[in-house]
Amino acid sequence: MATPETITSAANPLLKDVRRAIARGGLTEQGWCVAETLHLLEEALRSDCEVKVVLAAESVRSAAEAQAGRRAGVKVVVVPDPVMQKVSATQTSQGVVALVRPPEWRLDQLFRGRALVVALDGMQDPGNAGAILRAAEAFGATGAIFLKGCVSPYNPKTLRASAGSLFRVPFLHGRDAAAVLAAFKQRGVRLYAAVPAREGKAARSPAEVDFTANCALIIGNEARGVGPELRAAALEVSIPTAGVESLNAAMAAGILLYEAQRQRSTA
Amino acid sequence: MATPETITSAANPLLKDVRRAIARGGLTEQGWCVAETLHLLEEALRSDCEVKVVLAAESVRSAAEAQAGRRAGVKVVVVPDPVMQKVSATQTSQGVVALVRPPEWRLDQLFRGRALVVALDGMQDPGNAGAILRAAEAFGATGAIFLKGCVSPYNPKTLRASAGSLFRVPFLHGRDAAAVLAAFKQRGVRLYAAVPAREGKAARSPAEVDFTANCALIIGNEARGVGPELRAAALEVSIPTAGVESLNAAMAAGILLYEAQRQRSTA
């Protein structure tokens, strides 16, 4: 689709495509990631991902152009503020939307070096998924897998909560549990499934499991936890807690990844 | 305000009061906490907090009545589904809203036993604040303080993210930094301020600080971190991370509280 220098109508096909991607929580029909905020534009430009175009509200045009100018050939299209406000449902886009080509990864790239892969099983909340990607990068995970049935990694809210880590951490999505289990088995990867303390009476504590081996950490659905197929194939690990039924899924993942990094840095 | 057996109009003063509280992110004008979802109703009934009334959509009336029946004298008011849908902006209330008297705590109650107090300094996101309360309870914190300028602990989104911990963890809010510092000093409480790894070159790692002492952990604003006044009075602690600028504030708090609990359980 051709991109003009300015767009003045909310009926413009590119704006409509962006709006639909935000509403649907996925890529645009042309296959682009919707990166809202100046910060995510900066993160996209720091990454290896292609940036197709930057849509900027008139009022933030100069800031967007200064940022986009860091990489040659990135085009900024100016949109009147009232039209731009209709594109994003949230107040937090800051009037900047970049369309970024999603990175493509091969399975092997998730297992480079001493593997630490995060597998998301049925995770529904894009904020949780993004926060986990951010923690995965922070604590040196080698890759992430969004199993079939998870929220889309390309949901603009996932990308926002990842604070840009989605542009850097190798990930796959839409995979079957059986295929992923086979890939883990083939590589001799140990599987750990996070379970709430109330269910994990027989589970190990994070300090009791060996995260220094090649391993994968499975984080389940916010309400139902890890599914039976993966759980049966994994060693259960529970963070000791008191009083609460469970921790937030992203927080549990972050704590387990912190523990893995702690073990790996002292091993 | 009198509460009838059923409400049929969105213009009903009680419904309007609830809607405003949700929009404003605080208590109702009558001073009640808005607890959305059947789960939060259950948590309120498990706590010592008074439950004034339960508003239930017609379609979930029996589930709400069964839950409310666990405590004598809790009144359920039935509201037609379309009217109930106008009360909450989100899709996630599940048609149940309980009005709960907010717990009241004295400063001393935050320091019972071996103190571990979480102080929030300028935190804006209700989801983060609530997730921190949930982790605080999970890891045995003795109390929490929302400093002046933070999101309201009574924001319905804070309560939701706390998954009910807000009904149980002793907390204060709207306090000045100077007064809180004086209270910490008077009790001989050690202060730790969480700072991102990129800023905390001279900061200690979580394993290097002593969380077994009476202590307080200060978590700052999502963008600006801990303010200068509190930071100057505290020892800085940084979670070692790579690649990212920082962790999500709630995740950082959860990891530090996990580490505190780990130290306390093995000390």
Chai-1 contact restraints between the chains, C-beta under 6 A:
chainA,res_idxA,chainB,res_idxB,connection_type,confidence,min_distance_angstrom,max_distance_angstrom,comment,restraint_id
A,A131,B,N248,contact,1.0,0.0,6.0,A-B,restraint_1
A,R134,B,V244,contact,1.0,0.0,6.0,A-B,restraint_2
A,A135,B,M251,contact,1.0,0.0,6.0,A-B,restraint_3
A,E137,B,G243,contact,1.0,0.0,6.0,A-B,restraint_4
A,E137,B,V244,contact,1.0,0.0,6.0,A-B,restraint_5
A,A138,B,T241,contact,1.0,0.0,6.0,A-B,restraint_6
A,A138,B,V244,contact,1.0,0.0,6.0,A-B,restraint_7
A,A138,B,L247,contact,1.0,0.0,6.0,A-B,restraint_8
A,G140,B,A242,contact,1.0,0.0,6.0,A-B,restraint_9
A,T241,B,A138,contact,1.0,0.0,6.0,A-B,restraint_10
A,A242,B,G140,contact,1.0,0.0,6.0,A-B,restraint_11
A,G243,B,E137,contact,1.0,0.0,6.0,A-B,restraint_12
A,V244,B,R134,contact,1.0,0.0,6.0,A-B,restraint_13
A,V244,B,E137,contact,1.0,0.0,6.0,A-B,restraint_14
A,V244,B,A138,contact,1.0,0.0,6.0,A-B,restraint_15
A,L247,B,A138,contact,1.0,0.0,6.0,A-B,restraint_16
A,N248,B,A131,contact,1.0,0.0,6.0,A-B,restraint_17
A,M251,B,A135,contact,1.0,0.0,6.0,A-B,restraint_18
A,M251,B,M251,contact,1.0,0.0,6.0,A-B,restraint_19
A,M251,B,G254,contact,1.0,0.0,6.0,A-B,restraint_20
A,G254,B,M251,contact,1.0,0.0,6.0,A-B,restraint_21
A,I255,B,I255,contact,1.0,0.0,6.0,A-B,restraint_22
A,I255,B,Y258,contact,1.0,0.0,6.0,A-B,restraint_23
A,Y258,B,I255,contact,1.0,0.0,6.0,A-B,restraint_24
